[in-house]
Amino acid sequence: MTLLEHPQADGGFARTAPDIAAREWDAGANVTCLAAGRTRVHAGLGDGRVVALSPDGLRDIARHKGAVTGLCATRDAVLSCGQDGRLLSTPPGAIPQILYQADAAWITALAHQGGRVAIATAKRVLVFEDGQMIARFDDHPSTVSGLAFFADGRRLAVSRYNGVSIWSVDALAPPLTLAWAGSVTAVSVSPDGRYVAGATQDREIHVWDLVTGRDFRLGGYQRKVKGIGWTADTSYLYTTGADVLVAWGLAGDPGAIPPLEIGYSFAQTVSAVSPLGTPERLASGYSNGCILLGEVRKGAARIARQPDGAAITALGTGLGDGPLAFGTAGGRLGLLRG
C-alpha cells in the first residue's frame, strides 16, 4: 500500500503543498549520486554518464564504464568516480581528464571539503588537492566503505570493518582508531567536528563523542541506514532507514531520549536525506518516490513530491535559497522549491 492509499493518512498529506514549484526530466538511467550547488547541479547515473542539469534540460559532460559511484563539484571542475576505477575531472566546457586509474578495483567512495577530494578503492584512500595527490593511506584492515572530511579539510574519517579510522591529511602519523565490532558501512562528521557517526550492518548508528571520549548506540531502525546528516548547529543528527525522518538530539547523552520523528509514509522507508539551507529545515525522500520537507523542532512535514513507485536515491541542495535537486531509481531528475 502506498502513501496515497493509506486510509488513515491525513488528507492534506496526500496532496502536494500548494507553494511547491517543481520540474522533472527523464535521465534515461537510475540516478546514483548528485552534486548540487547554488547555480549548478550535476548527477551521476547507473549507465556511467555524468550530466549537468539546468532549467533548460540535461547535458552529458563525462562518461564512465559502469555506474558512477561518487560525484562532487569544486571551484574549477566536476569530479566523478565509478565502477571503472577512474577519477575524472571535467572543467566547464572541456574534455574530462583522468586524475587517477585504480588497478582492477572500483572507486567505492568519494568525499570533498573545500579544494580537497578523497576517494577509496579497496583498502586504499587517496586525497587530491588542485588535481594533485597529496596523501595516501593504505593501512586499513578491510575494504573502505565510507569517507567524510572534517569541516577544516585537515582530517578524514574512514569507515571499514570494526570501526572508523581518523587520518590527519597533513601529517604522517598513525590514525586515531574508533573501534566498534562489526561492519561500519557509512560515516559522517558533525559540522563542529565533535561527533563521528557510523552506520552499522546491524541497523544501528554508532556515535563517538571526540570531546568526552564516550560512544553511543542509536537503534530501532527497520532498514539499514545509508544516509546520515546533521543540522548546521550540530543540535540534531538525522538519518534514513525508518518510515519517518529520524532526528536524534545531541544535547546531553545522544539516545537518552527518543528521537524526533518527522513525516510518515505507510509501508515505506526514508531512502535519502538532505539539509535545506537553514538549520531547521530538512528534506527526506522515500522508497516510493515521495519527498517531504520538514522542520526539526516543529516535527512537521509537508509533501513536495507525490510517490511514483521509484525510490528517491539522491537529494542535494546548495547554500542559501538554491533549489532542492533529486534523483530516483527510475531515472527521474528534478528541481523543486518550496
Buried (B, 14 or more C-beta within 10 A) or exposed (E): EBBBEBEEBEEEBBEBBEEBEBEBBEBBBBBBBBBBBEEBBBBBBBBBBBBBBEEEEBEEBBBBEBBBBBBBBBEEBBBBBBBBBBBBBBEEEEEBEEBBEBEEBBBBBBBBBEEBBBBBBBBBBBBBBEBEEEBEBEEBEEBBBBBBBBEEBBBBBBBBBBBBBBBBBEEEEEBBEBEBEEBBBBBBBBBBBBBBBBBBEBBBBBBBBBEEEEBBEBEEBEBBBBBBBBBEEBBBBBBBBBBBBBBBBBEEEBBEEEBBBBBBBBEBBBBBBBBBBEBBBBBBBBBBBBBBBBBBBEBEBBBBBBBBEBBBBBBBBBEEEBBBBBBBBBBBBBBBBB
